Amino acid sequence: MFAGARAKSLLIALTFLLGGYGCTVGGSPKPTVSPQFTSGSMVIWADSSFAKVLPPFVNQFTARNPGTSVKIEEVAFDQTLGQLQRAGPTGQGPDLFVGTHEWLGALVPAGAVAAIDLGPKKDAFVPVTVQAFTYQGQVYGLPFAFQNVALLRNTRLVPEAPATWEDLSKTALQLKKSGKVDLSLGMQVPDPYYQYPLFSAFGGYLFKQAPDGTFDPSDIGLDSSGGLKAAAAFGRWTKDGLIDPNVTYDVMLEKFGGGKAPFAITGPWAVAQPEIGFKAKGVPFAVEPIPTIEGGTPHPFVGVQGFMVSGYSHNQEMAKAFALQFMATDDAQIKLFEAGGRPPALKSAFDKVAAENAEMKGFGESGENGIPFPPNPQVNDVWSSWTDAYTLIFNRKDDPVAVFKKTAKTMRDKVAGG
């Protein structure tokens, strides 16, 4: 998901939580559910790309469970939340739907999504994908795909992967000084999403994450010791010329895609984008995790898609059975990968894809070092302030450490006031 689309998704989720679609915060539907099902009908919502994958698996499910029927309805991804809240209470909504973990902060308090016990299958998934769907200690989705940024390296300009970020910086600046490239690093700025791996490598964090996966919006880490070290580093990198304050997403696409930047930090969307993506441009590149920075591991934000059971459904056990029995298989997850272009969440399916697709292998390995994007609606309260802080740092308008200290206070006031 692009940063703009992510912001839109979070805004929709916030509206959902606050009752913009008729939601009563804290109100939880109380469907009558038996622990097992013997028959019944079920509705699945998925966008057009994933909906096309489901019929063979639905047919297998209904053949194995006589007396059941399943209807697949195409619902655009960015319309799912609103339609769920309008249709769910009336009995017209889905029993199972495709969604992102980023919605949990709105869905769980509203009672609009049901917990699902992955049982022994839990350990079969890439850990960060299950962590993403874990909210206050319970799992609320069966993951099937994840996405995040990674380092892209022009293999013609830089044949060997840099061992450290310091090596990367030295190489990039030398190439720029020699006139072989126009841009040292293709990284969209200012955008906290793209800068997060570098920020987190020093120990900085947005919201503190508890062992159960829950984020605490009252504990903001912009001015933690790690966050302030990162601020100082961003200042140095800007002064040295590694970070250019004028790099938009389009500039990143143009320069790296045209062989005029040795490195880029971006996601799989930039690789596959028609006509202007890196594959279309034909630039030779490799995808790999961002190297360690002063000994610290970068942790990109990870977004996870999965199947979620509606809290309004009267067929929850049937929905869970379909998801667990038929969507947690290599066959299903690989076909979902082929439809969506994101690494599979199931380890065995990911291994099969990675063996044949070096790009997805690189993005997946980067994501394994990541943390889930916080699903909390409070992200909307702080994101613009964080973006403004980066603007000041990259344009060298103020001392980076002072900027992060001031911004952390602003962010806490916004969260407290919200």
C-alpha positions as CSV (number, residue, x, y, z in Angstrom):
1,M,0.0,0.0,0.0
2,F,1.3,3.4,-0.9
3,A,1.8,5.9,2.0
4,G,-1.1,8.0,0.7
5,A,-3.4,4.9,0.5
6,R,-2.2,3.9,4.0
7,A,-3.2,7.4,5.4
8,K,-6.6,7.1,3.7
9,S,-7.1,3.6,5.1
10,L,-6.3,4.8,8.6
11,L,-8.6,7.8,8.2
12,I,-11.4,5.5,7.2
13,A,-10.7,3.3,10.2
14,L,-10.7,6.3,12.5
15,T,-14.1,7.5,11.1
16,F,-15.4,3.9,11.6
17,L,-14.3,3.9,15.2
18,L,-15.8,7.2,16.0
19,G,-19.1,6.3,14.7
20,G,-19.0,7.9,11.3
21,Y,-20.7,4.8,9.8
22,G,-23.2,4.3,12.5
23,C,-20.9,2.5,14.9
24,T,-21.4,2.5,18.6
25,V,-18.0,2.5,20.2
26,G,-17.7,-0.5,22.6
27,G,-20.9,-2.0,21.3
28,S,-20.3,-5.7,20.5
29,P,-22.8,-7.8,18.4
30,K,-23.8,-10.9,20.2
31,P,-24.4,-13.5,17.5
32,T,-25.6,-17.0,18.5
33,V,-22.7,-19.3,17.4
34,S,-22.4,-23.0,17.9
35,P,-18.9,-24.3,18.4
36,Q,-19.2,-26.4,15.3
37,F,-21.3,-26.2,12.1
38,T,-23.0,-28.8,10.1
39,S,-24.6,-26.7,7.4
40,G,-25.3,-23.1,6.5
41,S,-24.5,-20.4,4.0
42,M,-21.7,-17.9,4.0
43,V,-20.7,-14.7,2.3
44,I,-17.1,-13.7,1.5
45,W,-16.1,-10.2,0.6
46,A,-12.9,-9.7,-1.4
47,D,-11.7,-7.2,-3.9
48,S,-11.7,-8.2,-7.6
49,S,-8.1,-9.5,-7.7
50,F,-8.5,-11.8,-4.7
51,A,-12.1,-12.8,-5.4
52,K,-11.0,-14.4,-8.6
53,V,-8.7,-16.8,-6.7
54,L,-11.4,-18.1,-4.3
55,P,-13.9,-20.2,-6.4
56,P,-11.8,-23.4,-6.6
57,F,-11.3,-23.4,-2.8
58,V,-14.9,-22.6,-2.1
59,N,-15.9,-25.5,-4.3
60,Q,-13.7,-27.8,-2.4
61,F,-15.1,-26.5,0.9
62,T,-18.7,-27.0,-0.1
63,A,-18.0,-30.5,-1.5
64,R,-16.4,-31.5,1.8
65,N,-19.2,-30.0,3.8
66,P,-22.6,-31.0,2.3
67,G,-25.4,-28.7,3.1
68,T,-23.2,-25.6,2.9
69,S,-23.2,-22.8,0.3
70,V,-20.8,-19.9,-0.2
71,K,-21.3,-16.7,-2.1
72,I,-18.3,-14.5,-3.1
73,E,-19.0,-10.8,-3.4
74,E,-16.5,-8.3,-4.9
75,V,-16.1,-5.3,-2.7
76,A,-13.3,-2.7,-3.3
77,F,-10.7,-2.8,-0.6
78,D,-11.1,0.9,0.3
79,Q,-14.9,0.5,0.6
80,T,-14.9,-2.6,2.8
81,L,-14.8,-0.9,6.2
82,G,-17.7,1.5,5.4
83,Q,-19.9,-1.2,3.8
84,L,-19.1,-3.6,6.7
85,Q,-20.5,-1.2,9.3
86,R,-23.5,-0.3,7.3
87,A,-24.5,-3.8,6.2
88,G,-23.2,-5.9,9.1
89,P,-25.8,-5.0,11.8
90,T,-28.6,-5.6,9.3
91,G,-27.5,-9.1,8.5
92,Q,-26.5,-8.2,4.9
93,G,-22.8,-8.0,5.4
94,P,-20.1,-10.7,5.0
95,D,-19.2,-13.6,7.2
96,L,-15.6,-13.5,6.1
97,F,-13.7,-10.6,4.5
98,V,-10.3,-9.6,3.2
99,G,-8.8,-6.8,5.2
100,T,-5.6,-5.3,6.7
101,H,-4.4,-5.6,10.2
102,E,-4.2,-1.7,10.3
103,W,-8.0,-1.7,10.7
104,L,-8.0,-3.6,14.0
105,G,-7.8,-0.5,16.1
106,A,-11.2,0.4,14.8
107,L,-12.7,-3.0,14.3
108,V,-12.0,-4.6,17.7
109,P,-13.4,-1.9,20.0
110,A,-16.5,-1.8,17.8
111,G,-17.0,-5.5,18.0
112,A,-17.0,-5.7,14.2
113,V,-14.4,-8.5,14.0
114,A,-14.2,-11.9,15.8
115,A,-11.1,-13.5,17.3
116,I,-9.8,-16.6,15.5
117,D,-7.7,-19.3,17.1
118,L,-5.0,-20.3,14.6
119,G,-4.1,-23.3,16.8
120,P,-1.1,-25.3,15.7
121,K,-1.1,-23.4,12.4
122,K,0.1,-20.3,14.2
123,D,3.8,-21.3,14.0
124,A,3.5,-22.0,10.3
125,F,3.3,-18.3,9.5
126,V,6.0,-15.7,9.3
127,P,6.0,-14.4,12.9
128,V,5.5,-10.7,12.1
129,T,2.3,-11.5,10.2
130,V,0.6,-13.2,13.2
131,Q,1.9,-10.4,15.5
132,A,0.2,-7.9,13.2
133,F,-3.1,-9.5,13.6
134,T,-2.7,-9.8,17.4
135,Y,-4.6,-7.2,19.3
136,Q,-4.7,-7.1,23.1
137,G,-3.5,-10.7,23.2
138,Q,-6.0,-12.2,20.7
139,V,-5.6,-13.0,17.0
140,Y,-8.2,-11.4,14.7
141,G,-7.2,-12.6,11.2
142,L,-5.6,-15.4,9.2
143,P,-2.7,-13.7,7.4
144,F,-1.9,-14.4,3.7
145,A,0.4,-11.6,2.5
146,F,2.7,-8.9,3.9
147,Q,4.4,-5.8,2.5
148,N,7.2,-3.5,3.5
149,V,10.1,-1.5,2.1
150,A,13.6,-2.9,1.5
151,L,16.8,-1.7,-0.1
152,L,17.0,-1.8,-3.9
153,R,20.5,-1.8,-5.3
154,N,21.5,-1.1,-8.9
155,T,23.7,-4.2,-9.6
156,R,25.5,-2.6,-12.5
157,L,26.6,0.4,-10.4
158,V,27.1,-1.6,-7.2
159,P,27.8,-5.3,-8.0
160,E,28.2,-6.3,-4.3
161,A,25.8,-5.6,-1.5
162,P,27.2,-3.2,1.1
163,A,27.9,-4.9,4.4
164,T,26.8,-1.8,6.5
165,W,24.9,1.4,6.0
166,E,28.2,3.2,6.4
167,D,29.6,1.3,3.4
168,L,26.4,2.1,1.5
169,S,26.8,5.8,2.3
170,K,30.5,5.9,1.2
171,T,29.7,4.1,-2.1
172,A,26.7,6.3,-2.9
173,L,28.5,9.5,-2.2
174,Q,31.5,8.5,-4.3
175,L,29.3,7.7,-7.2
176,K,27.6,11.0,-6.9
177,K,30.9,12.9,-6.6
178,S,32.3,11.1,-9.7
179,G,29.2,12.2,-11.7
180,K,28.1,8.6,-12.4
181,V,24.8,9.2,-10.7
182,D,22.5,12.2,-10.1
183,L,21.2,11.1,-6.7
184,S,22.9,9.2,-3.9
185,L,19.8,7.6,-2.4
186,G,16.3,7.3,-3.9
187,M,14.2,7.6,-0.8
188,Q,10.9,9.5,-0.7
189,V,11.0,12.4,1.8
190,P,9.6,13.6,4.1
191,D,7.7,10.5,4.9
192,P,8.0,8.7,8.3
193,Y,6.9,5.4,6.7
194,Y,10.0,5.3,4.4
195,Q,12.3,6.8,7.0
196,Y,11.2,4.3,9.8
197,P,13.7,1.6,9.1
198,L,16.6,4.1,9.5
199,F,15.0,5.6,12.6
200,S,14.3,2.3,14.3
201,A,17.9,1.0,13.7
202,F,19.0,3.3,16.5
203,G,16.3,2.0,18.9
204,G,13.7,4.7,18.1
205,Y,10.0,3.9,18.0
206,L,6.7,5.5,17.3
207,F,4.5,3.8,19.9
208,K,5.9,1.4,22.5
209,Q,5.0,-2.2,21.7
210,A,4.1,-4.6,24.5
211,P,5.0,-8.3,24.5
212,D,1.4,-9.2,23.4
213,G,1.8,-7.0,20.3
214,T,-0.3,-4.1,21.5
215,F,1.0,-0.6,20.9
216,D,0.7,2.1,23.6
217,P,0.0,5.5,22.0
218,S,0.8,7.3,25.3
219,D,4.4,6.0,25.1
220,I,5.9,7.9,22.2
221,G,9.6,7.2,21.4
222,L,10.6,10.1,19.1
223,D,12.6,11.6,21.9
224,S,13.8,8.4,23.4
225,S,17.6,8.0,23.4
226,G,17.4,6.0,20.2
227,G,15.1,8.4,18.6
228,L,17.4,11.4,19.3
229,K,20.4,9.4,18.0
230,A,18.4,8.9,14.8
231,A,17.5,12.6,14.6
232,A,21.2,13.5,14.7
233,A,22.0,10.9,12.1
234,F,19.4,12.2,9.7
235,G,21.0,15.6,10.1
236,R,24.4,14.3,9.2
237,W,23.1,12.3,6.3
238,T,21.4,15.4,4.9
239,K,24.5,17.6,5.4
240,D,26.7,15.0,3.7
241,G,24.3,14.8,0.7
242,L,23.2,11.2,1.2
243,I,19.6,12.3,1.8
244,D,18.2,14.8,-0.7
245,P,15.2,16.9,0.6
246,N,13.7,17.1,-2.9
247,V,13.1,13.4,-3.5
248,T,9.5,12.6,-4.1
249,Y,8.1,9.2,-5.0
250,D,8.2,10.2,-8.7
251,V,11.8,11.4,-8.4
252,M,12.8,8.2,-6.8
253,L,11.1,6.2,-9.6
254,E,12.7,8.3,-12.3
255,K,16.3,8.3,-10.9
256,F,16.6,4.7,-9.8
257,G,14.6,3.4,-12.7
258,G,16.8,5.4,-15.1
259,G,20.1,4.2,-13.6
260,K,20.9,7.6,-12.0
261,A,20.7,6.4,-8.4
262,P,22.6,3.5,-7.0
263,F,20.2,2.7,-4.2
264,A,16.5,3.1,-3.3
265,I,14.4,2.4,-0.3
266,T,10.9,1.5,-1.5
267,G,8.4,-1.4,-1.7
268,P,7.2,-3.9,-4.2
269,W,4.7,-1.4,-5.7
270,A,7.6,0.5,-7.3
271,V,8.9,-2.7,-8.9
272,A,5.7,-3.7,-10.6
273,Q,4.1,-0.4,-11.4
274,P,3.1,-0.4,-15.1
275,E,5.2,1.6,-17.5
276,I,7.2,3.5,-14.8
277,G,8.1,0.7,-12.4
278,F,11.6,-0.7,-12.3
279,K,10.7,-3.9,-14.2
280,A,9.2,-1.8,-17.0
281,K,12.3,0.4,-17.1
282,G,14.6,-2.5,-17.3
283,V,17.1,-1.3,-14.7
284,P,19.2,-4.2,-13.2
285,F,18.6,-4.4,-9.5
286,A,18.6,-6.6,-6.4
287,V,16.3,-6.4,-3.4
288,E,17.7,-7.0,0.1
289,P,17.3,-6.0,3.7
290,I,18.7,-2.6,4.6
291,P,22.1,-3.2,6.2
292,T,22.9,-2.5,9.8
293,I,23.4,1.1,10.9
294,E,26.0,1.6,13.5
295,G,25.4,-2.0,14.5
296,G,21.6,-1.7,14.8
297,T,19.1,-3.6,12.6
298,P,16.6,-1.5,10.6
299,H,12.9,-2.5,11.3
300,P,10.6,-1.5,8.5
301,F,6.9,-1.1,9.1
302,V,5.0,-4.1,7.9
303,G,1.4,-4.2,6.6
304,V,-0.4,-7.5,6.6
305,Q,-3.5,-8.7,4.7
306,G,-5.6,-11.5,5.9
307,F,-9.0,-13.1,6.2
308,M,-11.1,-11.7,9.0
309,V,-14.3,-13.0,10.5
310,S,-17.1,-10.5,10.9
311,G,-18.3,-9.8,14.5
312,Y,-21.8,-9.5,13.1
313,S,-21.8,-12.9,11.5
314,H,-24.0,-15.8,12.7
315,N,-21.8,-18.2,10.8
316,Q,-18.5,-17.5,12.4
317,E,-17.5,-21.1,12.9
318,M,-18.1,-21.8,9.2
319,A,-16.1,-18.8,8.2
320,K,-13.2,-19.8,10.5
321,A,-13.3,-23.4,9.2
322,F,-13.0,-22.2,5.6
323,A,-10.1,-19.8,6.4
324,L,-8.2,-22.3,8.5
325,Q,-8.7,-25.3,6.3
326,F,-8.4,-23.8,2.8
327,M,-6.6,-20.4,3.1
328,A,-3.7,-21.6,5.2
329,T,-2.3,-23.8,2.5
330,D,0.6,-23.4,0.1
331,D,-1.7,-23.6,-2.9
332,A,-4.1,-20.9,-1.7
333,Q,-1.3,-18.5,-0.5
334,I,0.7,-18.8,-3.7
335,K,-2.3,-18.1,-5.8
336,L,-3.1,-15.1,-3.6
337,F,0.5,-14.0,-4.0
338,E,0.1,-14.2,-7.8
339,A,-3.0,-12.1,-7.6
340,G,-1.6,-9.4,-5.2
341,G,2.1,-9.4,-5.8
342,R,3.0,-9.5,-2.1
343,P,5.0,-12.2,-0.3
344,P,2.9,-15.0,1.2
345,A,2.5,-15.1,5.0
346,L,2.7,-18.9,5.3
347,K,6.3,-19.8,5.7
348,S,6.3,-22.8,3.4
349,A,4.5,-20.8,0.6
350,F,7.0,-18.0,1.1
351,D,9.9,-20.4,0.8
352,K,8.5,-21.7,-2.5
353,V,8.0,-18.2,-3.9
354,A,11.4,-17.0,-2.7
355,A,13.1,-19.9,-4.4
356,E,11.9,-18.7,-7.8
357,N,11.5,-14.9,-7.2
358,A,14.6,-13.1,-5.9
359,E,12.7,-9.8,-5.5
360,M,10.0,-11.3,-3.3
361,K,12.7,-13.1,-1.3
362,G,14.4,-9.8,-0.7
363,F,11.2,-8.0,0.4
364,G,10.2,-10.9,2.6
365,E,13.6,-11.1,4.3
366,S,13.4,-7.3,5.0
367,G,9.9,-7.7,6.4
368,E,11.0,-10.5,8.7
369,N,13.0,-7.8,10.5
370,G,10.1,-5.5,10.6
371,I,7.3,-4.6,13.0
372,P,3.6,-4.2,12.3
373,F,2.4,-0.8,11.3
374,P,0.5,0.4,14.5
375,P,-3.2,-0.2,14.0
376,N,-4.1,2.5,16.5
377,P,-6.2,5.4,15.2
378,Q,-3.9,7.8,17.1
379,V,-1.5,7.4,14.3
380,N,-3.6,9.9,12.5
381,D,-3.1,12.4,15.3
382,V,0.7,12.3,15.1
383,W,1.6,11.5,11.5
384,S,1.5,15.1,10.2
385,S,3.7,16.4,13.1
386,W,6.3,13.7,12.4
387,T,6.3,14.6,8.7
388,D,6.8,18.2,9.6
389,A,9.7,17.3,11.8
390,Y,11.4,15.5,9.0
391,T,10.8,18.5,6.7
392,L,12.6,20.8,9.1
393,I,15.5,18.3,9.5
394,F,16.0,17.6,5.8
395,N,15.8,21.3,4.9
396,R,18.3,22.1,7.7
397,K,15.9,24.6,9.3
398,D,16.7,23.6,12.9
399,D,18.8,21.4,15.1
400,P,17.5,17.8,14.5
401,V,17.6,16.7,18.1
402,A,15.7,19.8,19.2
403,V,13.2,19.2,16.4
404,F,12.4,15.7,17.6
405,K,12.2,16.8,21.2
406,K,9.7,19.5,20.4
407,T,7.7,17.2,18.1
408,A,7.5,14.5,20.7
409,K,5.8,16.9,23.0
410,T,3.4,18.0,20.3
411,M,2.6,14.4,19.5
412,R,1.9,13.6,23.1
413,D,-0.4,16.6,23.5
414,K,-2.3,15.6,20.4
415,V,-2.8,12.0,21.6
416,A,-3.8,13.2,25.1
417,G,-6.2,15.7,23.6
418,G,-7.8,13.2,21.2
